[in-house]
């Protein structure tokens, strides 16, 4: 299974979430799995790519059809709870960046 999201031709939007985790799980893994499942059910959701290093720095990029879709996802009640817990329990620091993807291309595969 590819770790790359299968995306349509641009334009579309990317939400880039970079975070440094706090020590301990405190329910994080379960909520992260739930958020992934819930996001995938939202109108306009296109896919996600995510990675985390051994020091707790993670980058998750979710892709959305349009700005309306990503704004609607931000306001889903369960996602609002996850955001609150992220601020108070799971992250020492984070940034959120939103970008409109206007061009995209791929390189070699199978190497």
C-alpha positions in Angstrom: 0.0 0.0 0.0 1.4 3.4 -1.0 2.0 6.0 1.7 1.2 8.7 -0.8 -2.4 10.0 -1.0 -4.0 9.3 -4.4 -4.9 12.9 -5.5 -6.7 14.4 -8.4 -5.1 17.0 -10.7 -4.9 20.4 -9.0 -6.2 22.7 -7.8 -7.0 21.4 -4.3 -6.0 22.5 -0.8 -3.5 21.1 1.7 -3.6 21.5 5.4 -0.1 21.0 6.8 0.0 20.2 10.5 3.4 20.0 12.0 3.6 19.1 15.7 5.9 18.2 18.5 4.3 15.6 20.8 4.3 15.8 24.5 5.5 12.8 26.5 3.0 9.9 27.0 0.0 8.7 24.9 -2.9 10.1 27.0 -5.4 8.7 24.5 -3.6 10.2 21.5 -3.3 7.1 19.4 -7.0 6.2 19.7 -8.1 9.7 18.9 -5.7 10.0 15.9 -7.1 6.8 14.4 -10.7 8.1 15.0 -9.8 11.4 13.4 -8.4 9.7 10.3 -11.6 7.6 9.9 -13.8 10.6 10.5 -11.9 12.9 8.1 -12.2 10.3 5.4 -16.0 10.5 5.7 -16.2 14.3 5.2 -17.4 15.8 1.9 -14.4 17.1 -0.1 -11.8 14.9 1.7 -9.1 13.7 -0.8 -6.5 12.0 1.3 -3.8 12.2 3.9 0.0 11.7 4.3 1.6 11.5 7.7 5.0 10.8 9.3 6.6 11.1 12.8 10.2 10.9 13.8 11.7 9.2 16.9 11.9 12.6 18.7 8.1 13.2 18.4 8.0 15.7 15.5 5.2 14.8 13.2 3.9 16.2 9.9 0.4 15.4 8.6 -0.8 16.8 5.4 -4.5 16.4 4.7 -5.9 17.2 1.2 -9.2 18.8 0.5 -11.2 19.5 -2.6 -11.9 23.2 -1.7 -11.7 25.7 1.1 -15.3 25.1 2.0 -14.6 21.5 2.7 -11.6 22.1 4.9 -13.4 24.8 6.9 -16.3 22.4 7.5 -13.8 19.7 8.7 -12.3 22.2 11.2 -15.7 22.7 12.8 -16.8 19.0 13.2 -17.6 18.6 16.9 -15.4 15.6 17.5 -12.6 17.3 15.6 -13.0 20.4 17.8 -12.6 18.1 20.9 -9.4 16.6 19.4 -8.1 20.2 18.8 -8.8 21.1 22.4 -7.0 18.0 23.7 -4.1 18.6 21.4 -3.6 22.1 22.9 -4.0 20.9 26.5 -2.6 17.3 26.5 -0.8 16.1 23.4 1.4 18.8 21.8 4.3 20.9 23.2 4.1 23.0 20.0 2.3 22.9 16.6 1.8 24.9 13.5 -1.0 24.7 10.9 -0.5 25.9 7.4 -3.1 26.0 4.6 -2.0 26.1 1.0 -3.7 25.9 -2.3 -2.0 23.4 -4.5 -1.8 24.7 -8.1 0.7 22.3 -9.6 1.9 18.8 -8.6 4.1 16.3 -10.2 5.7 12.9 -9.3 9.1 11.4 -9.6 10.4 7.8 -10.2 8.7 4.9 -8.5 9.9 1.4 -7.8 13.4 2.3 -6.7 
